[in-house]
Amino acid sequence: MRILFAVSNSDNGKNDIVDVILDEYQRVYKKIISYKRAFYFDAIIDEVQQTMDNRYDLIVISEDLEKGINESYDSEDENLYRHIDEITDEAYKEDGTGIPIILICRDRRSEQDPIISQLFTLGVYNILVGRDRTIQNVCALIDKPRNKKRAKMLYNINPKGLTYQKEENRKLINNKELASIIKFFVTYQDKTDKCVRGFAKICREYSDEQIQEIIEHLPIEVRVILEENSKEYFEHAKVSVKNIYKQKTSSLEERNLDISESKNTAGGNVIIPNQMNRKGLIKKNNK
């Protein structure tokens, strides 16, 4: 397991929290962690972007990573939301799902703090507040992060009470994350089981609106595979694409047949697409 730690140490500098977490995790769960440390929020984003080929399994962040001077509570809330929003835009796995984030909040926060529901909408489900901010609880979440359903129950979050800021032309999923999801399905479209499991995982991690956006961008070949094999896709898809795909393939077959049977032997220059040089001269086929 690879973890990126971005946590602050005690004021006296005697206790290295990362070392304490690692020792406790190894003692209780008998597992070794590979890790790296970031010392400010922007460094988290830089590290995540630079490790796309060897992604982290988890990110542990303490809210007081960067301590502001004379910040008001409103400013602290705004800065925390902005930092986590930027991180979640970049921190996703190969299959497009978000990398779990464990957030250790400041001691003033409680489960009723409004920032909890706001972070929930960003996909942060492992938030430790108040007396829950213990090394043991951090280790437990490292071993088994919460899912969305568990977090919703724990923090008594009512989706109807959440407010979302709507902007014109705002995308539900950022471009990099969406591209990663599409790449996953294109890469494994010949492996039905992997596609089905991948879509089931997406349904657990994303909202209905986000799932609809993902479906709209999937290649039609992938959608046919999911339509025939995934119950989750069947529940979310609004339109069947099987008939559309059949019409498309049959049309291509007819077109290929017409070409193969053509007796056109006309001579002259044959234009080869995308083969013009800078002077605009068209390359000729020797035949």
Buried (B, 14 or more C-beta within 10 A) or exposed (E): BBBBBBBBBEEEEEEBBBEBBBEBBEEEBEEEBEBEBBEEBEBBBEBBEEEEEEBBBBBBBBBBBBEEEEEEEEEBBEBBBEBBBBBBBBBBBBBBBBBBBBBBBBEEBEBEBEBBBBBBBBBBBBBBBEEBBEBEBBBBBBEEBBEBEEBBEBBEBEEEEEEEEEEEEEEEBEEBBBEBBBEBBEEBBEEBEBBBBBBBBBBEBBBEEBBBBBBEEBEEBBBBBBBEBBEBBEEBBEEEBEEEBEEEEEEEEEEEEEEEEEEEEEEEEEEEEEEEEEEEEEEEEEE
